Amino acid sequence: WRGSSWMQMNYLTLVGAQRFDGTALSWLPDAARRGALASQFAEHWNPDTGEGLGAIPQTWSALAVALDGEPTAAG
């Protein structure tokens, strides 16, 4: 399946992966930031073109600013 990129799913995937392997998905923070910027912080975006879809701007996309490559999960 190749569908839209959703910022909250990118973030949660990264947090979950890093619980098991600190280097897993090391490319994801940069890709998420680029996607959020290219889509003007859209709710979700086309992963191939960066075209913003859904609500623009959408606060979930602001998570891209918080991604520093080493997110931490509470607990």
N, CA, C and O atoms as a Tripos MOL2 file, in Angstrom:
@<TRIPOS>MOLECULE
protein
  300   299    75     0     0
PROTEIN
NO_CHARGES

@<TRIPOS>ATOM
      1 N           0.8390   -1.1600    0.0000 N.3       1 TRP1
      2 CA          0.0000    0.0000    0.0000 C.3       1 TRP1
      3 C           0.8870    1.2270    0.0000 C.2       1 TRP1
      4 O           1.8580    1.3090    0.7530 O.2       1 TRP1
      5 N           0.5480    2.1690   -0.8450 N.am      2 ARG2
      6 CA          1.3180    3.4080   -0.9370 C.3       2 ARG2
      7 C           0.3200    4.5450   -0.8660 C.2       2 ARG2
      8 O          -0.2890    4.9150   -1.8700 O.2       2 ARG2
      9 N           0.1590    5.0880    0.3070 N.am      3 GLY3
     10 CA         -0.8190    6.1520    0.4760 C.3       3 GLY3
     11 C          -0.1920    7.3840    1.0730 C.2       3 GLY3
     12 O           1.0290    7.5420    1.0800 O.2       3 GLY3
     13 N          -1.0340    8.2480    1.5680 N.am      4 SER4
     14 CA         -0.5880    9.5020    2.1660 C.3       4 SER4
     15 C           0.3200    9.2630    3.3620 C.2       4 SER4
     16 O           0.2620    8.2200    4.0130 O.2       4 SER4
     17 N           1.1510   10.2430    3.6310 N.am      5 SER5
     18 CA          2.0010   10.2390    4.8140 C.3       5 SER5
     19 C           1.3150   11.0850    5.8810 C.2       5 SER5
     20 O           0.9890   12.2480    5.6440 O.2       5 SER5
     21 N           1.1000   10.5030    7.0440 N.am      6 TRP6
     22 CA          0.4290   11.1900    8.1470 C.3       6 TRP6
     23 C           1.4530   11.4380    9.2460 C.2       6 TRP6
     24 O           2.0890   10.4990    9.7240 O.2       6 TRP6
     25 N           1.6150   12.6780    9.6470 N.am      7 MET7
     26 CA          2.6600   13.0430   10.6020 C.3       7 MET7
     27 C           2.5470   12.2930   11.9160 C.2       7 MET7
     28 O           3.5600   11.8290   12.4380 O.2       7 MET7
     29 N           1.3490   12.1590   12.4660 N.am      8 GLN8
     30 CA          1.2210   11.4810   13.7610 C.3       8 GLN8
     31 C           1.6280   10.0180   13.6570 C.2       8 GLN8
     32 O           2.1650    9.4610   14.6150 O.2       8 GLN8
     33 N           1.3830    9.3830   12.5140 N.am      9 MET9
     34 CA          1.7950    7.9950   12.3390 C.3       9 MET9
     35 C           3.3160    7.8940   12.1840 C.2       9 MET9
     36 O           3.9360    6.9620   12.6970 O.2       9 MET9
     37 N           3.9110    8.8540   11.4770 N.am     10 ASN10
     38 CA          5.3750    8.8860   11.3660 C.3      10 ASN10
     39 C           5.9980    8.9880   12.7540 C.2      10 ASN10
     40 O           6.9320    8.2540   13.0780 O.2      10 ASN10
     41 N           5.4810    9.8910   13.5590 N.am     11 TYR11
     42 CA          6.0230   10.1240   14.8950 C.3      11 TYR11
     43 C           5.8860    8.8770   15.7670 C.2      11 TYR11
     44 O           6.8530    8.4450   16.3930 O.2      11 TYR11
     45 N           4.6900    8.3010   15.8080 N.am     12 LEU12
     46 CA          4.4680    7.1310   16.6530 C.3      12 LEU12
     47 C           5.2790    5.9300   16.1780 C.2      12 LEU12
     48 O           5.7520    5.1450   17.0000 O.2      12 LEU12
     49 N           5.4440    5.7770   14.8830 N.am     13 THR13
     50 CA          6.2760    4.7070   14.3420 C.3      13 THR13
     51 C           7.7210    4.8710   14.7820 C.2      13 THR13
     52 O           8.3750    3.9010   15.1630 O.2      13 THR13
     53 N           8.2140    6.0950   14.7290 N.am     14 LEU14
     54 CA          9.5930    6.3580   15.1330 C.3      14 LEU14
     55 C           9.7970    6.0890   16.6210 C.2      14 LEU14
     56 O          10.7810    5.4580   17.0070 O.2      14 LEU14
     57 N           8.8820    6.5580   17.4510 N.am     15 VAL15
     58 CA          8.9960    6.3260   18.8960 C.3      15 VAL15
     59 C           8.9790    4.8240   19.1920 C.2      15 VAL15
     60 O           9.7910    4.3330   19.9760 O.2      15 VAL15
     61 N           8.0530    4.1000   18.5630 N.am     16 GLY16
     62 CA          7.9640    2.6610   18.7870 C.3      16 GLY16
     63 C           9.2100    1.9200   18.3160 C.2      16 GLY16
     64 O           9.7110    1.0390   19.0150 O.2      16 GLY16
     65 N           9.7080    2.2720   17.1420 N.am     17 ALA17
     66 CA         10.8950    1.6010   16.6010 C.3      17 ALA17
     67 C          12.1060    1.8390   17.4790 C.2      17 ALA17
     68 O          12.9280    0.9410   17.6580 O.2      17 ALA17
     69 N          12.2250    3.0220   18.0220 N.am     18 GLN18
     70 CA         13.4070    3.3270   18.8300 C.3      18 GLN18
     71 C          13.3780    2.6570   20.1920 C.2      18 GLN18
     72 O          14.3990    2.6260   20.8790 O.2      18 GLN18
     73 N          12.2490    2.1270   20.5940 N.am     19 ARG19
     74 CA         12.2150    1.3440   21.8290 C.3      19 ARG19
     75 C          12.9660    0.0290   21.6520 C.2      19 ARG19
     76 O          13.4440   -0.5550   22.6250 O.2      19 ARG19
     77 N          13.0670   -0.4350   20.4100 N.am     20 PHE20
     78 CA         13.6970   -1.7100   20.1220 C.3      20 PHE20
     79 C          15.0860   -1.5780   19.5100 C.2      20 PHE20
     80 O          15.9320   -2.4510   19.6990 O.2      20 PHE20
     81 N          15.3270   -0.4890   18.7770 N.am     21 ASP21
     82 CA         16.6090   -0.2960   18.1060 C.3      21 ASP21
     83 C          16.8370    1.2050   17.9650 C.2      21 ASP21
     84 O          16.1210    1.8720   17.2170 O.2      21 ASP21
     85 N          17.8020    1.7290   18.6600 N.am     22 GLY22
     86 CA         18.0530    3.1650   18.6730 C.3      22 GLY22
     87 C          18.3830    3.7710   17.3250 C.2      22 GLY22
     88 O          18.2690    4.9830   17.1440 O.2      22 GLY22
     89 N          18.7920    2.9380   16.3720 N.am     23 THR23
     90 CA         19.1400    3.4620   15.0510 C.3      23 THR23
     91 C          18.0500    3.2080   14.0160 C.2      23 THR23
     92 O          18.1680    3.6400   12.8690 O.2      23 THR23
     93 N          17.0020    2.5160   14.4120 N.am     24 ALA24
     94 CA         15.9360    2.1890   13.4620 C.3      24 ALA24
     95 C          15.2940    3.4530   12.9130 C.2      24 ALA24
     96 O          15.0430    4.4130   13.6420 O.2      24 ALA24
     97 N          15.0410    3.4310   11.6390 N.am     25 LEU25
     98 CA         14.3430    4.5310   10.9640 C.3      25 LEU25
     99 C          15.0300    5.8780   11.1530 C.2      25 LEU25
    100 O          14.3630    6.9030   11.2970 O.2      25 LEU25
    101 N          16.3480    5.8790   11.1520 N.am     26 SER26
    102 CA         17.0840    7.1250   11.3660 C.3      26 SER26
    103 C          16.7960    8.1670   10.2880 C.2      26 SER26
    104 O          17.0250    9.3570   10.5040 O.2      26 SER26
    105 N          16.3050    7.7410    9.1510 N.am     27 TRP27
    106 CA         15.9800    8.6430    8.0470 C.3      27 TRP27
    107 C          14.6310    9.3360    8.2420 C.2      27 TRP27
    108 O          14.3590   10.3500    7.5970 O.2      27 TRP27
    109 N          13.7760    8.7950    9.1330 N.am     28 LEU28
    110 CA         12.4060    9.2910    9.2440 C.3      28 LEU28
    111 C          12.2720   10.7360    9.7320 C.2      28 LEU28
    112 O          11.4500   11.4660    9.1780 O.2      28 LEU28
    113 N          13.0270   11.1910   10.7320 N.am     29 PRO29
    114 CA         12.8500   12.5870   11.1660 C.3      29 PRO29
    115 C          13.0860   13.5970   10.0430 C.2      29 PRO29
    116 O          12.3150   14.5440    9.8870 O.2      29 PRO29
    117 N          14.1440   13.3990    9.2670 N.am     30 ASP30
    118 CA         14.4250   14.3290    8.1760 C.3      30 ASP30
    119 C          13.3390   14.2600    7.1090 C.2      30 ASP30
    120 O          12.8950   15.2930    6.6070 O.2      30 ASP30
    121 N          12.9090   13.0480    6.7600 N.am     31 ALA31
    122 CA         11.8590   12.8880    5.7530 C.3      31 ALA31
    123 C          10.5510   13.5240    6.2260 C.2      31 ALA31
    124 O           9.8480   14.1570    5.4390 O.2      31 ALA31
    125 N          10.2250   13.3580    7.5020 N.am     32 ALA32
    126 CA          8.9950   13.9410    8.0410 C.3      32 ALA32
    127 C           9.0570   15.4610    8.0400 C.2      32 ALA32
    128 O           8.0750   16.1240    7.7050 O.2      32 ALA32
    129 N          10.2000   16.0120    8.4100 N.am     33 ARG33
    130 CA         10.3550   17.4760    8.3930 C.3      33 ARG33
    131 C          10.2160   18.0210    6.9790 C.2      33 ARG33
    132 O           9.5290   19.0170    6.7520 O.2      33 ARG33
    133 N          10.8790   17.3540    6.0210 N.am     34 ARG34
    134 CA         10.7920   17.8130    4.6300 C.3      34 ARG34
    135 C           9.3660   17.7140    4.1070 C.2      34 ARG34
    136 O           8.8980   18.6090    3.4030 O.2      34 ARG34
    137 N           8.6780   16.6350    4.4470 N.am     35 GLY35
    138 CA          7.2880   16.4740    4.0110 C.3      35 GLY35
    139 C           6.3680   17.5150    4.6080 C.2      35 GLY35
    140 O           5.5180   18.0710    3.9130 O.2      35 GLY35
    141 N           6.5350   17.7810    5.8980 N.am     36 ALA36
    142 CA          5.6960   18.7820    6.5540 C.3      36 ALA36
    143 C           5.9300   20.1650    5.9540 C.2      36 ALA36
    144 O           4.9770   20.9080    5.7180 O.2      36 ALA36
    145 N           7.1780   20.5110    5.7090 N.am     37 LEU37
    146 CA          7.4790   21.8200    5.1170 C.3      37 LEU37
    147 C           6.9780   21.9270    3.6880 C.2      37 LEU37
    148 O           6.3860   22.9380    3.3090 O.2      37 LEU37
    149 N           7.2110   20.8870    2.8890 N.am     38 ALA38
    150 CA          6.7810   20.9100    1.4830 C.3      38 ALA38
    151 C           5.2660   21.0110    1.3640 C.2      38 ALA38
    152 O           4.7530   21.6150    0.4230 O.2      38 ALA38
    153 N           4.5500   20.4190    2.3180 N.am     39 SER39
    154 CA          3.0840   20.4160    2.2720 C.3      39 SER39
    155 C           2.4790   21.6100    3.0050 C.2      39 SER39
    156 O           1.2570   21.7250    3.1050 O.2      39 SER39
    157 N           3.3250   22.4910    3.5140 N.am     40 GLN40
    158 CA          2.8930   23.6580    4.3000 C.3      40 GLN40
    159 C           2.1450   23.2130    5.5610 C.2      40 GLN40
    160 O           1.1150   23.7790    5.9270 O.2      40 GLN40
    161 N           2.6910   22.1880    6.2080 N.am     41 PHE41
    162 CA          2.1490   21.6210    7.4410 C.3      41 PHE41
    163 C           0.7260   21.1030    7.2700 C.2      41 PHE41
    164 O          -0.1440   21.3390    8.1080 O.2      41 PHE41
    165 N           0.5060   20.3880    6.1620 N.am     42 ALA42
    166 CA         -0.8100   19.8130    5.8740 C.3      42 ALA42
    167 C          -1.1160   18.6420    6.8080 C.2      42 ALA42
    168 O          -0.2220   18.0830    7.4440 O.2      42 ALA42
    169 N          -2.3810   18.2920    6.8730 N.am     43 GLU43
    170 CA         -2.8350   17.1740    7.6900 C.3      43 GLU43
    171 C          -2.1490   15.8750    7.2700 C.2      43 GLU43
    172 O          -1.7450   15.0720    8.1110 O.2      43 GLU43
    173 N          -2.0260   15.6850    5.9780 N.am     44 HIS44
    174 CA         -1.2710   14.5660    5.4160 C.3      44 HIS44
    175 C          -0.8180   14.9920    4.0330 C.2      44 HIS44
    176 O          -1.3130   15.9760    3.4820 O.2      44 HIS44
    177 N           0.1300   14.2420    3.4720 N.am     45 TRP45
    178 CA          0.6600   14.6680    2.1800 C.3      45 TRP45
    179 C           1.0130   13.4700    1.3170 C.2      45 TRP45
    180 O           1.2060   12.3540    1.8000 O.2      45 TRP45
    181 N           1.0920   13.7450    0.0210 N.am     46 ASN46
    182 CA          1.4830   12.7310   -0.9370 C.3      46 ASN46
    183 C           2.9560   12.4220   -0.7000 C.2      46 ASN46
    184 O           3.7830   13.3320   -0.7570 O.2      46 ASN46
    185 N           3.3110   11.1510   -0.4330 N.am     47 PRO47
    186 CA          4.6990   10.8270   -0.1090 C.3      47 PRO47
    187 C           5.6620   10.9760   -1.2910 C.2      47 PRO47
    188 O           6.8730   11.0760   -1.0950 O.2      47 PRO47
    189 N           5.1330   10.9900   -2.4980 N.am     48 ASP48
    190 CA          5.9920   11.1240   -3.6700 C.3      48 ASP48
    191 C           6.2150   12.5750   -4.0760 C.2      48 ASP48
    192 O           7.3200   12.9460   -4.4720 O.2      48 ASP48
    193 N           5.1790   13.3930   -3.9800 N.am     49 THR49
    194 CA          5.2740   14.7720   -4.4660 C.3      49 THR49
    195 C           5.3580   15.8080   -3.3570 C.2      49 THR49
    196 O           5.7960   16.9340   -3.5920 O.2      49 THR49
    197 N           4.9380   15.4350   -2.1420 N.am     50 GLY50
    198 CA          4.8930   16.4010   -1.0440 C.3      50 GLY50
    199 C           3.6630   17.2890   -1.0790 C.2      50 GLY50
    200 O           3.5180   18.1760   -0.2380 O.2      50 GLY50
    201 N           2.7670   17.0650   -2.0450 N.am     51 GLU51
    202 CA          1.5520   17.8720   -2.1440 C.3      51 GLU51
    203 C           0.7350   17.7380   -0.8690 C.2      51 GLU51
    204 O           0.4420   16.6260   -0.4300 O.2      51 GLU51
    205 N           0.3660   18.8690   -0.2730 N.am     52 GLY52
    206 CA         -0.4290   18.8710    0.9370 C.3      52 GLY52
    207 C          -1.8440   18.4230    0.6760 C.2      52 GLY52
    208 O          -2.4540   18.8250   -0.3140 O.2      52 GLY52
    209 N          -2.3750   17.5930    1.5560 N.am     53 LEU53
    210 CA         -3.7310   17.0720    1.4430 C.3      53 LEU53
    211 C          -4.4440   17.2970    2.7730 C.2      53 LEU53
    212 O          -3.8000   17.4050    3.8170 O.2      53 LEU53
    213 N          -5.7460   17.3650    2.7350 N.am     54 GLY54
    214 CA         -6.5040   17.5670    3.9610 C.3      54 GLY54
    215 C          -6.3840   18.9970    4.4510 C.2      54 GLY54
    216 O          -6.1800   19.9190    3.6610 O.2      54 GLY54
    217 N          -6.5090   19.1770    5.7470 N.am     55 ALA55
    218 CA         -6.4580   20.5070    6.3570 C.3      55 ALA55
    219 C          -5.0430   21.0830    6.2740 C.2      55 ALA55
    220 O          -4.0620   20.3840    6.5300 O.2      55 ALA55
    221 N          -4.9500   22.3540    5.9170 N.am     56 ILE56
    222 CA         -3.6560   23.0550    5.8380 C.3      56 ILE56
    223 C          -3.8200   24.4090    6.5040 C.2      56 ILE56
    224 O          -4.6590   25.1910    6.0570 O.2      56 ILE56
    225 N          -3.0800   24.7250    7.5270 N.am     57 PRO57
    226 CA         -2.1510   23.8700    8.2760 C.3      57 PRO57
    227 C          -2.8950   22.9700    9.2590 C.2      57 PRO57
    228 O          -4.0670   23.1980    9.5610 O.2      57 PRO57
    229 N          -2.2190   21.9740    9.7400 N.am     58 GLN58
    230 CA         -2.7660   21.0140   10.6880 C.3      58 GLN58
    231 C          -1.7400   20.8470   11.8070 C.2      58 GLN58
    232 O          -0.5590   20.6270   11.5390 O.2      58 GLN58
    233 N          -2.1800   20.9500   13.0410 N.am     59 THR59
    234 CA         -1.2390   20.9620   14.1600 C.3      59 THR59
    235 C          -0.4430   19.6750   14.3170 C.2      59 THR59
    236 O           0.6720   19.7220   14.8370 O.2      59 THR59
    237 N          -0.9640   18.5240   13.8890 N.am     60 TRP60
    238 CA         -0.1760   17.2980   13.9850 C.3      60 TRP60
    239 C           1.1320   17.4290   13.2240 C.2      60 TRP60
    240 O           2.1480   16.8690   13.6330 O.2      60 TRP60
    241 N           1.1140   18.1620   12.1220 N.am     61 SER61
    242 CA          2.3430   18.3180   11.3390 C.3      61 SER61
    243 C           3.3910   19.1170   12.0820 C.2      61 SER61
    244 O           4.5710   19.0610   11.7330 O.2      61 SER61
    245 N           2.9890   19.8570   13.0960 N.am     62 ALA62
    246 CA          3.9590   20.5830   13.9000 C.3      62 ALA62
    247 C           4.8790   19.6200   14.6590 C.2      62 ALA62
    248 O           5.9290   20.0340   15.1520 O.2      62 ALA62
    249 N           4.5000   18.3500   14.7580 N.am     63 LEU63
    250 CA          5.3980   17.3590   15.3660 C.3      63 LEU63
    251 C           6.7220   17.2740   14.6300 C.2      63 LEU63
    252 O           7.7300   16.8700   15.2090 O.2      63 LEU63
    253 N           6.7270   17.6520   13.3570 N.am     64 ALA64
    254 CA          7.9690   17.6270   12.5860 C.3      64 ALA64
    255 C           9.0240   18.4960   13.2370 C.2      64 ALA64
    256 O          10.2140   18.1900   13.1630 O.2      64 ALA64
    257 N           8.6050   19.5670   13.8700 N.am     65 VAL65
    258 CA          9.5320   20.4700   14.5440 C.3      65 VAL65
    259 C          10.1360   19.7840   15.7620 C.2      65 VAL65
    260 O          11.2840   20.0500   16.1190 O.2      65 VAL65
    261 N           9.3690   18.9040   16.4030 N.am     66 ALA66
    262 CA          9.8350   18.2230   17.6120 C.3      66 ALA66
    263 C          10.7620   17.0530   17.3070 C.2      66 ALA66
    264 O          11.4930   16.6050   18.1910 O.2      66 ALA66
    265 N          10.7470   16.5540   16.0860 N.am     67 LEU67
    266 CA         11.5750   15.3990   15.7570 C.3      67 LEU67
    267 C          13.0400   15.8070   15.6740 C.2      67 LEU67
    268 O          13.4260   16.6120   14.8280 O.2      67 LEU67
    269 N          13.8330   15.2500   16.5480 N.am     68 ASP68
    270 CA         15.2650   15.5610   16.5190 C.3      68 ASP68
    271 C          16.0840   14.3150   16.2500 C.2      68 ASP68
    272 O          17.3060   14.3240   16.3980 O.2      68 ASP68
    273 N          15.4120   13.2390   15.8530 N.am     69 GLY69
    274 CA         16.1020   11.9940   15.5810 C.3      69 GLY69
    275 C          16.1850   11.0810   16.7900 C.2      69 GLY69
    276 O          16.5180    9.9040   16.6560 O.2      69 GLY69
    277 N          15.8850   11.6110   17.9700 N.am     70 GLU70
    278 CA         15.9360   10.8080   19.1720 C.3      70 GLU70
    279 C          14.7480   11.1110   20.0640 C.2      70 GLU70
    280 O          14.9260   11.6260   21.1680 O.2      70 GLU70
    281 N          13.5150   10.7990   19.6040 N.am     71 PRO71
    282 CA         12.3530   11.0610   20.4520 C.3      71 PRO71
    283 C          12.3660   10.1480   21.6620 C.2      71 PRO71
    284 O          12.9670    9.0740   21.6300 O.2      71 PRO71
    285 N          11.7230   10.5590   22.6970 N.am     72 THR72
    286 CA         11.6030    9.7270   23.8830 C.3      72 THR72
    287 C          10.1320    9.5080   24.1610 C.2      72 THR72
    288 O           9.2990   10.3830   23.9270 O.2      72 THR72
    289 N           9.8330    8.3450   24.6550 N.am     73 ALA73
    290 CA          8.4440    8.0270   25.0020 C.3      73 ALA73
    291 C           8.3080    8.1260   26.5160 C.2      73 ALA73
    292 O           9.2040    7.7180   27.2550 O.2      73 ALA73
    293 N           7.2050    8.6580   26.9630 N.am     74 ALA74
    294 CA          6.9600    8.7730   28.4040 C.3      74 ALA74
    295 C           6.8460    7.3780   28.9980 C.2      74 ALA74
    296 O           6.2670    6.4750   28.3940 O.2      74 ALA74
    297 N           7.4010    7.2190   30.1790 N.am     75 GLY75
    298 CA          7.2690    5.9480   30.8800 C.3      75 GLY75
    299 C           8.3910    5.1110   30.6890 C.2      75 GLY75
    300 O           8.4300    4.0000   31.2180 O.2      75 GLY75
@<TRIPOS>BOND
     1     1     2 1
     2     2     3 1
     3     3     4 2
     4     3     5 am
     5     5     6 1
     6     6     7 1
     7     7     8 2
     8     7     9 am
     9     9    10 1
    10    10    11 1
    11    11    12 2
    12    11    13 am
    13    13    14 1
    14    14    15 1
    15    15    16 2
    16    15    17 am
    17    17    18 1
    18    18    19 1
    19    19    20 2
    20    19    21 am
    21    21    22 1
    22    22    23 1
    23    23    24 2
    24    23    25 am
    25    25    26 1
    26    26    27 1
    27    27    28 2
    28    27    29 am
    29    29    30 1
    30    30    31 1
    31    31    32 2
    32    31    33 am
    33    33    34 1
    34    34    35 1
    35    35    36 2
    36    35    37 am
    37    37    38 1
    38    38    39 1
    39    39    40 2
    40    39    41 am
    41    41    42 1
    42    42    43 1
    43    43    44 2
    44    43    45 am
    45    45    46 1
    46    46    47 1
    47    47    48 2
    48    47    49 am
    49    49    50 1
    50    50    51 1
    51    51    52 2
    52    51    53 am
    53    53    54 1
    54    54    55 1
    55    55    56 2
    56    55    57 am
    57    57    58 1
    58    58    59 1
    59    59    60 2
    60    59    61 am
    61    61    62 1
    62    62    63 1
    63    63    64 2
    64    63    65 am
    65    65    66 1
    66    66    67 1
    67    67    68 2
    68    67    69 am
    69    69    70 1
    70    70    71 1
    71    71    72 2
    72    71    73 am
    73    73    74 1
    74    74    75 1
    75    75    76 2
    76    75    77 am
    77    77    78 1
    78    78    79 1
    79    79    80 2
    80    79    81 am
    81    81    82 1
    82    82    83 1
    83    83    84 2
    84    83    85 am
    85    85    86 1
    86    86    87 1
    87    87    88 2
    88    87    89 am
    89    89    90 1
    90    90    91 1
    91    91    92 2
    92    91    93 am
    93    93    94 1
    94    94    95 1
    95    95    96 2
    96    95    97 am
    97    97    98 1
    98    98    99 1
    99    99   100 2
   100    99   101 am
   101   101   102 1
   102   102   103 1
   103   103   104 2
   104   103   105 am
   105   105   106 1
   106   106   107 1
   107   107   108 2
   108   107   109 am
   109   109   110 1
   110   110   111 1
   111   111   112 2
   112   111   113 am
   113   113   114 1
   114   114   115 1
   115   115   116 2
   116   115   117 am
   117   117   118 1
   118   118   119 1
   119   119   120 2
   120   119   121 am
   121   121   122 1
   122   122   123 1
   123   123   124 2
   124   123   125 am
   125   125   126 1
   126   126   127 1
   127   127   128 2
   128   127   129 am
   129   129   130 1
   130   130   131 1
   131   131   132 2
   132   131   133 am
   133   133   134 1
   134   134   135 1
   135   135   136 2
   136   135   137 am
   137   137   138 1
   138   138   139 1
   139   139   140 2
   140   139   141 am
   141   141   142 1
   142   142   143 1
   143   143   144 2
   144   143   145 am
   145   145   146 1
   146   146   147 1
   147   147   148 2
   148   147   149 am
   149   149   150 1
   150   150   151 1
   151   151   152 2
   152   151   153 am
   153   153   154 1
   154   154   155 1
   155   155   156 2
   156   155   157 am
   157   157   158 1
   158   158   159 1
   159   159   160 2
   160   159   161 am
   161   161   162 1
   162   162   163 1
   163   163   164 2
   164   163   165 am
   165   165   166 1
   166   166   167 1
   167   167   168 2
   168   167   169 am
   169   169   170 1
   170   170   171 1
   171   171   172 2
   172   171   173 am
   173   173   174 1
   174   174   175 1
   175   175   176 2
   176   175   177 am
   177   177   178 1
   178   178   179 1
   179   179   180 2
   180   179   181 am
   181   181   182 1
   182   182   183 1
   183   183   184 2
   184   183   185 am
   185   185   186 1
   186   186   187 1
   187   187   188 2
   188   187   189 am
   189   189   190 1
   190   190   191 1
   191   191   192 2
   192   191   193 am
   193   193   194 1
   194   194   195 1
   195   195   196 2
   196   195   197 am
   197   197   198 1
   198   198   199 1
   199   199   200 2
   200   199   201 am
   201   201   202 1
   202   202   203 1
   203   203   204 2
   204   203   205 am
   205   205   206 1
   206   206   207 1
   207   207   208 2
   208   207   209 am
   209   209   210 1
   210   210   211 1
   211   211   212 2
   212   211   213 am
   213   213   214 1
   214   214   215 1
   215   215   216 2
   216   215   217 am
   217   217   218 1
   218   218   219 1
   219   219   220 2
   220   219   221 am
   221   221   222 1
   222   222   223 1
   223   223   224 2
   224   223   225 am
   225   225   226 1
   226   226   227 1
   227   227   228 2
   228   227   229 am
   229   229   230 1
   230   230   231 1
   231   231   232 2
   232   231   233 am
   233   233   234 1
   234   234   235 1
   235   235   236 2
   236   235   237 am
   237   237   238 1
   238   238   239 1
   239   239   240 2
   240   239   241 am
   241   241   242 1
   242   242   243 1
   243   243   244 2
   244   243   245 am
   245   245   246 1
   246   246   247 1
   247   247   248 2
   248   247   249 am
   249   249   250 1
   250   250   251 1
   251   251   252 2
   252   251   253 am
   253   253   254 1
   254   254   255 1
   255   255   256 2
   256   255   257 am
   257   257   258 1
   258   258   259 1
   259   259   260 2
   260   259   261 am
   261   261   262 1
   262   262   263 1
   263   263   264 2
   264   263   265 am
   265   265   266 1
   266   266   267 1
   267   267   268 2
   268   267   269 am
   269   269   270 1
   270   270   271 1
   271   271   272 2
   272   271   273 am
   273   273   274 1
   274   274   275 1
   275   275   276 2
   276   275   277 am
   277   277   278 1
   278   278   279 1
   279   279   280 2
   280   279   281 am
   281   281   282 1
   282   282   283 1
   283   283   284 2
   284   283   285 am
   285   285   286 1
   286   286   287 1
   287   287   288 2
   288   287   289 am
   289   289   290 1
   290   290   291 1
   291   291   292 2
   292   291   293 am
   293   293   294 1
   294   294   295 1
   295   295   296 2
   296   295   297 am
   297   297   298 1
   298   298   299 1
   299   299   300 2
@<TRIPOS>SUBSTRUCTURE
     1 TRP1         2 RESIDUE 1 A TRP
     2 ARG2         6 RESIDUE 1 A ARG
     3 GLY3        10 RESIDUE 1 A GLY
     4 SER4        14 RESIDUE 1 A SER
     5 SER5        18 RESIDUE 1 A SER
     6 TRP6        22 RESIDUE 1 A TRP
     7 MET7        26 RESIDUE 1 A MET
     8 GLN8        30 RESIDUE 1 A GLN
     9 MET9        34 RESIDUE 1 A MET
    10 ASN10       38 RESIDUE 1 A ASN
    11 TYR11       42 RESIDUE 1 A TYR
    12 LEU12       46 RESIDUE 1 A LEU
    13 THR13       50 RESIDUE 1 A THR
    14 LEU14       54 RESIDUE 1 A LEU
    15 VAL15       58 RESIDUE 1 A VAL
    16 GLY16       62 RESIDUE 1 A GLY
    17 ALA17       66 RESIDUE 1 A ALA
    18 GLN18       70 RESIDUE 1 A GLN
    19 ARG19       74 RESIDUE 1 A ARG
    20 PHE20       78 RESIDUE 1 A PHE
    21 ASP21       82 RESIDUE 1 A ASP
    22 GLY22       86 RESIDUE 1 A GLY
    23 THR23       90 RESIDUE 1 A THR
    24 ALA24       94 RESIDUE 1 A ALA
    25 LEU25       98 RESIDUE 1 A LEU
    26 SER26      102 RESIDUE 1 A SER
    27 TRP27      106 RESIDUE 1 A TRP
    28 LEU28      110 RESIDUE 1 A LEU
    29 PRO29      114 RESIDUE 1 A PRO
    30 ASP30      118 RESIDUE 1 A ASP
    31 ALA31      122 RESIDUE 1 A ALA
    32 ALA32      126 RESIDUE 1 A ALA
    33 ARG33      130 RESIDUE 1 A ARG
    34 ARG34      134 RESIDUE 1 A ARG
    35 GLY35      138 RESIDUE 1 A GLY
    36 ALA36      142 RESIDUE 1 A ALA
    37 LEU37      146 RESIDUE 1 A LEU
    38 ALA38      150 RESIDUE 1 A ALA
    39 SER39      154 RESIDUE 1 A SER
    40 GLN40      158 RESIDUE 1 A GLN
    41 PHE41      162 RESIDUE 1 A PHE
    42 ALA42      166 RESIDUE 1 A ALA
    43 GLU43      170 RESIDUE 1 A GLU
    44 HIS44      174 RESIDUE 1 A HIS
    45 TRP45      178 RESIDUE 1 A TRP
    46 ASN46      182 RESIDUE 1 A ASN
    47 PRO47      186 RESIDUE 1 A PRO
    48 ASP48      190 RESIDUE 1 A ASP
    49 THR49      194 RESIDUE 1 A THR
    50 GLY50      198 RESIDUE 1 A GLY
    51 GLU51      202 RESIDUE 1 A GLU
    52 GLY52      206 RESIDUE 1 A GLY
    53 LEU53      210 RESIDUE 1 A LEU
    54 GLY54      214 RESIDUE 1 A GLY
    55 ALA55      218 RESIDUE 1 A ALA
    56 ILE56      222 RESIDUE 1 A ILE
    57 PRO57      226 RESIDUE 1 A PRO
    58 GLN58      230 RESIDUE 1 A GLN
    59 THR59      234 RESIDUE 1 A THR
    60 TRP60      238 RESIDUE 1 A TRP
    61 SER61      242 RESIDUE 1 A SER
    62 ALA62      246 RESIDUE 1 A ALA
    63 LEU63      250 RESIDUE 1 A LEU
    64 ALA64      254 RESIDUE 1 A ALA
    65 VAL65      258 RESIDUE 1 A VAL
    66 ALA66      262 RESIDUE 1 A ALA
    67 LEU67      266 RESIDUE 1 A LEU
    68 ASP68      270 RESIDUE 1 A ASP
    69 GLY69      274 RESIDUE 1 A GLY
    70 GLU70      278 RESIDUE 1 A GLU
    71 PRO71      282 RESIDUE 1 A PRO
    72 THR72      286 RESIDUE 1 A THR
    73 ALA73      290 RESIDUE 1 A ALA
    74 ALA74      294 RESIDUE 1 A ALA
    75 GLY75      298 RESIDUE 1 A GLY
